[in-house]
Amino acid sequence: MGNIALPPLIFKKAETNSGPRHKKLKKKSFNHHEIRHLIEKFVIEQHYQTNSQRLFPEPQYEARPSSNPLQSYKNSQNNLETLQKEI
């Protein structure tokens, strides 16, 4: 197969650095009012997150040793039997 000649228009369009893809992106510049607003928003969110954790802490599940391991085992067996009967 020989080389296929492409029309020169295609090359001209590809070589030019104009168009939306080649525009330089401007960095977003904030004025001091916007910066202040963003900082206040961030501080408020942090405040609510820490307070919600204090008011509604994640439950801590710990394996507590029972005073009577044999009794607790019997209770769990009884609970299991009653559940099986209900089903």
Secondary structure, DSSP 8 states (H G I E B T S, - for coil): -------HHHHHHHH---STTTS--------HHHHHHHHHHHHHHHHHHHHHHHHS----------S-HHHHHHHHHHHHHHHHHH-
